[in-house]
Amino acid sequence: MTVAEDSAAALRSWTPLREADRTLWQEYVDFADDPAHAHRETSTAQHLTASALLFDAALEHVLLCFHGKGRFWVQLGGHLEQSDASLADAALREAREESGLDALTPLLGTPVDLDRHALSSRFGTCRVHWDVGYAFRAEPDAMPVASDESESVAWWPVDDLPEGSVEGLARRVGRAVEILRAG
């Protein structure tokens, strides 16, 4: 199975927790059914991306990075690569690359967040990311390290995110915590 096929299957098999999220979810299912949307190499303007919402064991803190290009605090994540077997694998790879942490545990096998957002011209030919977020837990003594793409990584209380966070981040983190606590 290709990452494009896995992406479509993963999205079709997931049911949003909130009724209000069903329309966006259906748009994602329809978008992911076109295999060209999996990689920026085949669909440069709009494509799927994978994010990692990285929490502590109590779901009280989330690890964020200060994105160098975007100039905002945001969850870990990025583009799918040809070597990724699935959206979840891409999210885990991105989390490891951007946090410097290897010991990460998936919290659910399904997404916890969908967020389609437009990008500024600072992101080159990318215009819209169809982001699919997965949740992971880091070990309590984990010491994150910033990657080349970010200026800083830091733990933040889930209910007190930093000034300069990307628009909608508090809603996304809150929804993920709600899904994890319900799951």
Biotite code that builds the C-alpha atoms (Angstrom):
import biotite.structure as struc

atoms = struc.array([
    struc.Atom([0.000, 0.000, 0.000], chain_id="A", res_id=1, res_name="MET", atom_name="CA", element="C"),
    struc.Atom([1.352, 3.448, -0.887], chain_id="A", res_id=2, res_name="THR", atom_name="CA", element="C"),
    struc.Atom([1.271, 6.397, 1.500], chain_id="A", res_id=3, res_name="VAL", atom_name="CA", element="C"),
    struc.Atom([-1.448, 7.924, -0.708], chain_id="A", res_id=4, res_name="ALA", atom_name="CA", element="C"),
    struc.Atom([-3.592, 4.780, -0.414], chain_id="A", res_id=5, res_name="GLU", atom_name="CA", element="C"),
    struc.Atom([-2.939, 4.598, 3.329], chain_id="A", res_id=6, res_name="ASP", atom_name="CA", element="C"),
    struc.Atom([-3.855, 8.271, 3.750], chain_id="A", res_id=7, res_name="SER", atom_name="CA", element="C"),
    struc.Atom([-7.189, 7.818, 2.026], chain_id="A", res_id=8, res_name="ALA", atom_name="CA", element="C"),
    struc.Atom([-7.922, 4.629, 3.997], chain_id="A", res_id=9, res_name="ALA", atom_name="CA", element="C"),
    struc.Atom([-6.909, 6.185, 7.338], chain_id="A", res_id=10, res_name="ALA", atom_name="CA", element="C"),
    struc.Atom([-9.158, 9.165, 6.772], chain_id="A", res_id=11, res_name="LEU", atom_name="CA", element="C"),
    struc.Atom([-12.102, 7.044, 5.595], chain_id="A", res_id=12, res_name="ARG", atom_name="CA", element="C"),
    struc.Atom([-11.876, 4.776, 8.644], chain_id="A", res_id=13, res_name="SER", atom_name="CA", element="C"),
    struc.Atom([-11.779, 7.603, 11.197], chain_id="A", res_id=14, res_name="TRP", atom_name="CA", element="C"),
    struc.Atom([-14.918, 9.184, 12.643], chain_id="A", res_id=15, res_name="THR", atom_name="CA", element="C"),
    struc.Atom([-14.688, 12.734, 14.008], chain_id="A", res_id=16, res_name="PRO", atom_name="CA", element="C"),
    struc.Atom([-15.698, 13.161, 17.651], chain_id="A", res_id=17, res_name="LEU", atom_name="CA", element="C"),
    struc.Atom([-17.670, 16.334, 16.985], chain_id="A", res_id=18, res_name="ARG", atom_name="CA", element="C"),
    struc.Atom([-20.522, 16.620, 14.516], chain_id="A", res_id=19, res_name="GLU", atom_name="CA", element="C"),
    struc.Atom([-19.176, 20.051, 13.512], chain_id="A", res_id=20, res_name="ALA", atom_name="CA", element="C"),
    struc.Atom([-15.991, 18.396, 12.183], chain_id="A", res_id=21, res_name="ASP", atom_name="CA", element="C"),
    struc.Atom([-17.803, 16.021, 9.787], chain_id="A", res_id=22, res_name="ARG", atom_name="CA", element="C"),
    struc.Atom([-17.928, 18.419, 6.822], chain_id="A", res_id=23, res_name="THR", atom_name="CA", element="C"),
    struc.Atom([-14.183, 19.087, 6.987], chain_id="A", res_id=24, res_name="LEU", atom_name="CA", element="C"),
    struc.Atom([-13.544, 15.357, 7.447], chain_id="A", res_id=25, res_name="TRP", atom_name="CA", element="C"),
    struc.Atom([-15.559, 14.547, 4.292], chain_id="A", res_id=26, res_name="GLN", atom_name="CA", element="C"),
    struc.Atom([-13.598, 17.178, 2.353], chain_id="A", res_id=27, res_name="GLU", atom_name="CA", element="C"),
    struc.Atom([-10.383, 15.490, 3.528], chain_id="A", res_id=28, res_name="TYR", atom_name="CA", element="C"),
    struc.Atom([-11.640, 12.054, 2.452], chain_id="A", res_id=29, res_name="VAL", atom_name="CA", element="C"),
    struc.Atom([-12.478, 13.413, -1.005], chain_id="A", res_id=30, res_name="ASP", atom_name="CA", element="C"),
    struc.Atom([-9.131, 15.246, -1.267], chain_id="A", res_id=31, res_name="PHE", atom_name="CA", element="C"),
    struc.Atom([-7.094, 12.213, -0.159], chain_id="A", res_id=32, res_name="ALA", atom_name="CA", element="C"),
    struc.Atom([-8.799, 9.991, -2.743], chain_id="A", res_id=33, res_name="ASP", atom_name="CA", element="C"),
    struc.Atom([-6.581, 11.665, -5.387], chain_id="A", res_id=34, res_name="ASP", atom_name="CA", element="C"),
    struc.Atom([-3.116, 10.068, -4.980], chain_id="A", res_id=35, res_name="PRO", atom_name="CA", element="C"),
    struc.Atom([-1.436, 13.171, -6.403], chain_id="A", res_id=36, res_name="ALA", atom_name="CA", element="C"),
    struc.Atom([-2.324, 15.082, -3.221], chain_id="A", res_id=37, res_name="HIS", atom_name="CA", element="C"),
    struc.Atom([-0.079, 12.979, -0.988], chain_id="A", res_id=38, res_name="ALA", atom_name="CA", element="C"),
    struc.Atom([3.228, 14.632, -1.935], chain_id="A", res_id=39, res_name="HIS", atom_name="CA", element="C"),
    struc.Atom([4.257, 18.177, -2.704], chain_id="A", res_id=40, res_name="ARG", atom_name="CA", element="C"),
    struc.Atom([6.274, 16.803, -5.642], chain_id="A", res_id=41, res_name="GLU", atom_name="CA", element="C"),
    struc.Atom([3.034, 15.735, -7.364], chain_id="A", res_id=42, res_name="THR", atom_name="CA", element="C"),
    struc.Atom([0.754, 18.511, -6.109], chain_id="A", res_id=43, res_name="SER", atom_name="CA", element="C"),
    struc.Atom([2.812, 21.553, -5.250], chain_id="A", res_id=44, res_name="THR", atom_name="CA", element="C"),
    struc.Atom([0.036, 24.033, -4.434], chain_id="A", res_id=45, res_name="ALA", atom_name="CA", element="C"),
    struc.Atom([-2.091, 21.808, -2.140], chain_id="A", res_id=46, res_name="GLN", atom_name="CA", element="C"),
    struc.Atom([-1.111, 18.568, -0.447], chain_id="A", res_id=47, res_name="HIS", atom_name="CA", element="C"),
    struc.Atom([-1.421, 16.474, 2.668], chain_id="A", res_id=48, res_name="LEU", atom_name="CA", element="C"),
    struc.Atom([0.936, 17.062, 5.578], chain_id="A", res_id=49, res_name="THR", atom_name="CA", element="C"),
    struc.Atom([1.392, 15.128, 8.820], chain_id="A", res_id=50, res_name="ALA", atom_name="CA", element="C"),
    struc.Atom([1.661, 16.653, 12.283], chain_id="A", res_id=51, res_name="SER", atom_name="CA", element="C"),
    struc.Atom([2.592, 15.348, 15.693], chain_id="A", res_id=52, res_name="ALA", atom_name="CA", element="C"),
    struc.Atom([0.939, 16.719, 18.773], chain_id="A", res_id=53, res_name="LEU", atom_name="CA", element="C"),
    struc.Atom([3.493, 15.620, 21.340], chain_id="A", res_id=54, res_name="LEU", atom_name="CA", element="C"),
    struc.Atom([2.183, 15.478, 24.928], chain_id="A", res_id=55, res_name="PHE", atom_name="CA", element="C"),
    struc.Atom([3.452, 14.552, 28.356], chain_id="A", res_id=56, res_name="ASP", atom_name="CA", element="C"),
    struc.Atom([1.858, 11.535, 30.069], chain_id="A", res_id=57, res_name="ALA", atom_name="CA", element="C"),
    struc.Atom([-0.751, 13.631, 31.910], chain_id="A", res_id=58, res_name="ALA", atom_name="CA", element="C"),
    struc.Atom([-1.819, 15.510, 28.739], chain_id="A", res_id=59, res_name="LEU", atom_name="CA", element="C"),
    struc.Atom([-1.008, 18.756, 30.544], chain_id="A", res_id=60, res_name="GLU", atom_name="CA", element="C"),
    struc.Atom([1.863, 19.938, 28.329], chain_id="A", res_id=61, res_name="HIS", atom_name="CA", element="C"),
    struc.Atom([2.467, 19.971, 24.581], chain_id="A", res_id=62, res_name="VAL", atom_name="CA", element="C"),
    struc.Atom([5.811, 20.328, 22.810], chain_id="A", res_id=63, res_name="LEU", atom_name="CA", element="C"),
    struc.Atom([5.879, 23.153, 20.278], chain_id="A", res_id=64, res_name="LEU", atom_name="CA", element="C"),
    struc.Atom([8.543, 24.514, 17.973], chain_id="A", res_id=65, res_name="CYS", atom_name="CA", element="C"),
    struc.Atom([9.176, 28.081, 16.922], chain_id="A", res_id=66, res_name="PHE", atom_name="CA", element="C"),
    struc.Atom([9.133, 27.699, 13.148], chain_id="A", res_id=67, res_name="HIS", atom_name="CA", element="C"),
    struc.Atom([11.989, 29.603, 11.524], chain_id="A", res_id=68, res_name="GLY", atom_name="CA", element="C"),
    struc.Atom([10.296, 30.247, 8.181], chain_id="A", res_id=69, res_name="LYS", atom_name="CA", element="C"),
    struc.Atom([6.803, 30.866, 9.533], chain_id="A", res_id=70, res_name="GLY", atom_name="CA", element="C"),
    struc.Atom([7.913, 32.893, 12.572], chain_id="A", res_id=71, res_name="ARG", atom_name="CA", element="C"),
    struc.Atom([5.326, 31.315, 14.878], chain_id="A", res_id=72, res_name="PHE", atom_name="CA", element="C"),
    struc.Atom([4.933, 28.622, 17.530], chain_id="A", res_id=73, res_name="TRP", atom_name="CA", element="C"),
    struc.Atom([3.366, 25.490, 16.070], chain_id="A", res_id=74, res_name="VAL", atom_name="CA", element="C"),
    struc.Atom([3.095, 21.723, 16.547], chain_id="A", res_id=75, res_name="GLN", atom_name="CA", element="C"),
    struc.Atom([5.762, 19.485, 15.015], chain_id="A", res_id=76, res_name="LEU", atom_name="CA", element="C"),
    struc.Atom([5.147, 18.211, 11.491], chain_id="A", res_id=77, res_name="GLY", atom_name="CA", element="C"),
    struc.Atom([5.670, 18.599, 7.795], chain_id="A", res_id=78, res_name="GLY", atom_name="CA", element="C"),
    struc.Atom([5.522, 17.102, 4.339], chain_id="A", res_id=79, res_name="HIS", atom_name="CA", element="C"),
    struc.Atom([5.143, 13.444, 3.506], chain_id="A", res_id=80, res_name="LEU", atom_name="CA", element="C"),
    struc.Atom([8.215, 11.826, 1.987], chain_id="A", res_id=81, res_name="GLU", atom_name="CA", element="C"),
    struc.Atom([8.395, 8.979, -0.512], chain_id="A", res_id=82, res_name="GLN", atom_name="CA", element="C"),
    struc.Atom([9.875, 6.756, 2.225], chain_id="A", res_id=83, res_name="SER", atom_name="CA", element="C"),
    struc.Atom([6.882, 7.245, 4.567], chain_id="A", res_id=84, res_name="ASP", atom_name="CA", element="C"),
    struc.Atom([4.571, 4.232, 4.744], chain_id="A", res_id=85, res_name="ALA", atom_name="CA", element="C"),
    struc.Atom([1.631, 6.152, 6.224], chain_id="A", res_id=86, res_name="SER", atom_name="CA", element="C"),
    struc.Atom([0.465, 9.485, 7.569], chain_id="A", res_id=87, res_name="LEU", atom_name="CA", element="C"),
    struc.Atom([1.133, 8.224, 11.101], chain_id="A", res_id=88, res_name="ALA", atom_name="CA", element="C"),
    struc.Atom([4.677, 7.206, 10.120], chain_id="A", res_id=89, res_name="ASP", atom_name="CA", element="C"),
    struc.Atom([5.266, 10.626, 8.571], chain_id="A", res_id=90, res_name="ALA", atom_name="CA", element="C"),
    struc.Atom([4.015, 12.335, 11.744], chain_id="A", res_id=91, res_name="ALA", atom_name="CA", element="C"),
    struc.Atom([6.305, 10.177, 13.905], chain_id="A", res_id=92, res_name="LEU", atom_name="CA", element="C"),
    struc.Atom([9.309, 10.830, 11.626], chain_id="A", res_id=93, res_name="ARG", atom_name="CA", element="C"),
    struc.Atom([8.649, 14.576, 11.722], chain_id="A", res_id=94, res_name="GLU", atom_name="CA", element="C"),
    struc.Atom([8.280, 14.513, 15.524], chain_id="A", res_id=95, res_name="ALA", atom_name="CA", element="C"),
    struc.Atom([11.606, 12.748, 15.909], chain_id="A", res_id=96, res_name="ARG", atom_name="CA", element="C"),
    struc.Atom([13.394, 15.031, 13.436], chain_id="A", res_id=97, res_name="GLU", atom_name="CA", element="C"),
    struc.Atom([12.022, 18.261, 14.884], chain_id="A", res_id=98, res_name="GLU", atom_name="CA", element="C"),
    struc.Atom([12.282, 17.397, 18.591], chain_id="A", res_id=99, res_name="SER", atom_name="CA", element="C"),
    struc.Atom([15.454, 15.324, 18.687], chain_id="A", res_id=100, res_name="GLY", atom_name="CA", element="C"),
    struc.Atom([13.520, 12.731, 20.723], chain_id="A", res_id=101, res_name="LEU", atom_name="CA", element="C"),
    struc.Atom([13.532, 9.063, 19.740], chain_id="A", res_id=102, res_name="ASP", atom_name="CA", element="C"),
    struc.Atom([11.388, 7.484, 22.465], chain_id="A", res_id=103, res_name="ALA", atom_name="CA", element="C"),
    struc.Atom([7.899, 8.560, 21.395], chain_id="A", res_id=104, res_name="LEU", atom_name="CA", element="C"),
    struc.Atom([4.765, 6.500, 21.946], chain_id="A", res_id=105, res_name="THR", atom_name="CA", element="C"),
    struc.Atom([1.693, 6.791, 19.696], chain_id="A", res_id=106, res_name="PRO", atom_name="CA", element="C"),
    struc.Atom([-1.405, 7.546, 21.785], chain_id="A", res_id=107, res_name="LEU", atom_name="CA", element="C"),
    struc.Atom([-4.021, 6.566, 19.182], chain_id="A", res_id=108, res_name="LEU", atom_name="CA", element="C"),
    struc.Atom([-3.827, 4.841, 15.828], chain_id="A", res_id=109, res_name="GLY", atom_name="CA", element="C"),
    struc.Atom([-6.151, 7.423, 14.335], chain_id="A", res_id=110, res_name="THR", atom_name="CA", element="C"),
    struc.Atom([-5.856, 11.167, 13.740], chain_id="A", res_id=111, res_name="PRO", atom_name="CA", element="C"),
    struc.Atom([-6.706, 13.632, 16.509], chain_id="A", res_id=112, res_name="VAL", atom_name="CA", element="C"),
    struc.Atom([-6.705, 16.750, 14.358], chain_id="A", res_id=113, res_name="ASP", atom_name="CA", element="C"),
    struc.Atom([-7.550, 17.952, 10.862], chain_id="A", res_id=114, res_name="LEU", atom_name="CA", element="C"),
    struc.Atom([-6.557, 21.471, 9.894], chain_id="A", res_id=115, res_name="ASP", atom_name="CA", element="C"),
    struc.Atom([-6.538, 22.908, 6.382], chain_id="A", res_id=116, res_name="ARG", atom_name="CA", element="C"),
    struc.Atom([-4.695, 26.202, 6.235], chain_id="A", res_id=117, res_name="HIS", atom_name="CA", element="C"),
    struc.Atom([-3.374, 28.637, 3.648], chain_id="A", res_id=118, res_name="ALA", atom_name="CA", element="C"),
    struc.Atom([0.299, 29.544, 3.609], chain_id="A", res_id=119, res_name="LEU", atom_name="CA", element="C"),
    struc.Atom([2.100, 32.805, 2.945], chain_id="A", res_id=120, res_name="SER", atom_name="CA", element="C"),
    struc.Atom([4.512, 33.330, 0.069], chain_id="A", res_id=121, res_name="SER", atom_name="CA", element="C"),
    struc.Atom([7.380, 32.533, 2.479], chain_id="A", res_id=122, res_name="ARG", atom_name="CA", element="C"),
    struc.Atom([6.501, 28.867, 1.874], chain_id="A", res_id=123, res_name="PHE", atom_name="CA", element="C"),
    struc.Atom([7.324, 28.927, -1.845], chain_id="A", res_id=124, res_name="GLY", atom_name="CA", element="C"),
    struc.Atom([4.950, 27.001, -4.118], chain_id="A", res_id=125, res_name="THR", atom_name="CA", element="C"),
    struc.Atom([3.033, 25.495, -1.190], chain_id="A", res_id=126, res_name="CYS", atom_name="CA", element="C"),
    struc.Atom([-0.255, 27.353, -0.888], chain_id="A", res_id=127, res_name="ARG", atom_name="CA", element="C"),
    struc.Atom([-2.499, 25.063, 1.211], chain_id="A", res_id=128, res_name="VAL", atom_name="CA", element="C"),
    struc.Atom([-1.626, 22.333, 3.699], chain_id="A", res_id=129, res_name="HIS", atom_name="CA", element="C"),
    struc.Atom([-4.234, 19.661, 4.437], chain_id="A", res_id=130, res_name="TRP", atom_name="CA", element="C"),
    struc.Atom([-2.737, 18.732, 7.784], chain_id="A", res_id=131, res_name="ASP", atom_name="CA", element="C"),
    struc.Atom([-3.535, 15.482, 9.594], chain_id="A", res_id=132, res_name="VAL", atom_name="CA", element="C"),
    struc.Atom([-2.430, 15.395, 13.230], chain_id="A", res_id=133, res_name="GLY", atom_name="CA", element="C"),
    struc.Atom([-1.529, 12.356, 15.330], chain_id="A", res_id=134, res_name="TYR", atom_name="CA", element="C"),
    struc.Atom([-0.839, 12.307, 19.069], chain_id="A", res_id=135, res_name="ALA", atom_name="CA", element="C"),
    struc.Atom([2.298, 10.974, 20.748], chain_id="A", res_id=136, res_name="PHE", atom_name="CA", element="C"),
    struc.Atom([3.686, 10.863, 24.272], chain_id="A", res_id=137, res_name="ARG", atom_name="CA", element="C"),
    struc.Atom([7.266, 11.639, 25.221], chain_id="A", res_id=138, res_name="ALA", atom_name="CA", element="C"),
    struc.Atom([9.077, 10.141, 28.165], chain_id="A", res_id=139, res_name="GLU", atom_name="CA", element="C"),
    struc.Atom([8.959, 12.365, 31.268], chain_id="A", res_id=140, res_name="PRO", atom_name="CA", element="C"),
    struc.Atom([12.714, 13.013, 31.303], chain_id="A", res_id=141, res_name="ASP", atom_name="CA", element="C"),
    struc.Atom([12.949, 13.723, 27.556], chain_id="A", res_id=142, res_name="ALA", atom_name="CA", element="C"),
    struc.Atom([15.056, 16.752, 26.652], chain_id="A", res_id=143, res_name="MET", atom_name="CA", element="C"),
    struc.Atom([14.024, 18.112, 23.240], chain_id="A", res_id=144, res_name="PRO", atom_name="CA", element="C"),
    struc.Atom([16.481, 19.765, 20.860], chain_id="A", res_id=145, res_name="VAL", atom_name="CA", element="C"),
    struc.Atom([15.575, 22.189, 18.058], chain_id="A", res_id=146, res_name="ALA", atom_name="CA", element="C"),
    struc.Atom([16.127, 21.100, 14.456], chain_id="A", res_id=147, res_name="SER", atom_name="CA", element="C"),
    struc.Atom([17.390, 23.121, 11.481], chain_id="A", res_id=148, res_name="ASP", atom_name="CA", element="C"),
    struc.Atom([13.800, 24.175, 10.712], chain_id="A", res_id=149, res_name="GLU", atom_name="CA", element="C"),
    struc.Atom([13.052, 25.737, 14.075], chain_id="A", res_id=150, res_name="SER", atom_name="CA", element="C"),
    struc.Atom([14.702, 28.204, 16.378], chain_id="A", res_id=151, res_name="GLU", atom_name="CA", element="C"),
    struc.Atom([13.423, 26.636, 19.566], chain_id="A", res_id=152, res_name="SER", atom_name="CA", element="C"),
    struc.Atom([11.386, 23.755, 20.985], chain_id="A", res_id=153, res_name="VAL", atom_name="CA", element="C"),
    struc.Atom([9.680, 24.004, 24.357], chain_id="A", res_id=154, res_name="ALA", atom_name="CA", element="C"),
    struc.Atom([6.975, 22.435, 26.515], chain_id="A", res_id=155, res_name="TRP", atom_name="CA", element="C"),
    struc.Atom([3.882, 24.574, 27.070], chain_id="A", res_id=156, res_name="TRP", atom_name="CA", element="C"),
    struc.Atom([0.799, 24.056, 29.249], chain_id="A", res_id=157, res_name="PRO", atom_name="CA", element="C"),
    struc.Atom([-2.047, 22.914, 26.953], chain_id="A", res_id=158, res_name="VAL", atom_name="CA", element="C"),
    struc.Atom([-4.274, 25.672, 28.342], chain_id="A", res_id=159, res_name="ASP", atom_name="CA", element="C"),
    struc.Atom([-1.639, 28.440, 28.182], chain_id="A", res_id=160, res_name="ASP", atom_name="CA", element="C"),
    struc.Atom([0.065, 28.379, 24.780], chain_id="A", res_id=161, res_name="LEU", atom_name="CA", element="C"),
    struc.Atom([2.667, 31.036, 23.973], chain_id="A", res_id=162, res_name="PRO", atom_name="CA", element="C"),
    struc.Atom([2.043, 34.394, 22.375], chain_id="A", res_id=163, res_name="GLU", atom_name="CA", element="C"),
    struc.Atom([2.924, 34.142, 18.719], chain_id="A", res_id=164, res_name="GLY", atom_name="CA", element="C"),
    struc.Atom([1.281, 30.738, 18.263], chain_id="A", res_id=165, res_name="SER", atom_name="CA", element="C"),
    struc.Atom([-0.072, 29.970, 14.828], chain_id="A", res_id=166, res_name="VAL", atom_name="CA", element="C"),
    struc.Atom([-3.758, 30.846, 14.444], chain_id="A", res_id=167, res_name="GLU", atom_name="CA", element="C"),
    struc.Atom([-6.084, 28.129, 15.723], chain_id="A", res_id=168, res_name="GLY", atom_name="CA", element="C"),
    struc.Atom([-3.410, 26.213, 17.634], chain_id="A", res_id=169, res_name="LEU", atom_name="CA", element="C"),
    struc.Atom([-5.209, 26.430, 20.996], chain_id="A", res_id=170, res_name="ALA", atom_name="CA", element="C"),
    struc.Atom([-8.382, 24.995, 19.409], chain_id="A", res_id=171, res_name="ARG", atom_name="CA", element="C"),
    struc.Atom([-6.411, 22.181, 17.776], chain_id="A", res_id=172, res_name="ARG", atom_name="CA", element="C"),
    struc.Atom([-4.541, 21.233, 20.956], chain_id="A", res_id=173, res_name="VAL", atom_name="CA", element="C"),
    struc.Atom([-7.764, 21.391, 22.982], chain_id="A", res_id=174, res_name="GLY", atom_name="CA", element="C"),
    struc.Atom([-9.601, 19.168, 20.493], chain_id="A", res_id=175, res_name="ARG", atom_name="CA", element="C"),
    struc.Atom([-6.760, 16.633, 20.546], chain_id="A", res_id=176, res_name="ALA", atom_name="CA", element="C"),
    struc.Atom([-6.789, 16.492, 24.359], chain_id="A", res_id=177, res_name="VAL", atom_name="CA", element="C"),
    struc.Atom([-10.572, 16.047, 24.288], chain_id="A", res_id=178, res_name="GLU", atom_name="CA", element="C"),
    struc.Atom([-10.278, 13.143, 21.824], chain_id="A", res_id=179, res_name="ILE", atom_name="CA", element="C"),
    struc.Atom([-7.477, 11.516, 23.825], chain_id="A", res_id=180, res_name="LEU", atom_name="CA", element="C"),
    struc.Atom([-9.385, 11.758, 27.091], chain_id="A", res_id=181, res_name="ARG", atom_name="CA", element="C"),
    struc.Atom([-12.526, 10.340, 25.447], chain_id="A", res_id=182, res_name="ALA", atom_name="CA", element="C"),
    struc.Atom([-10.605, 7.533, 23.745], chain_id="A", res_id=183, res_name="GLY", atom_name="CA", element="C"),
])
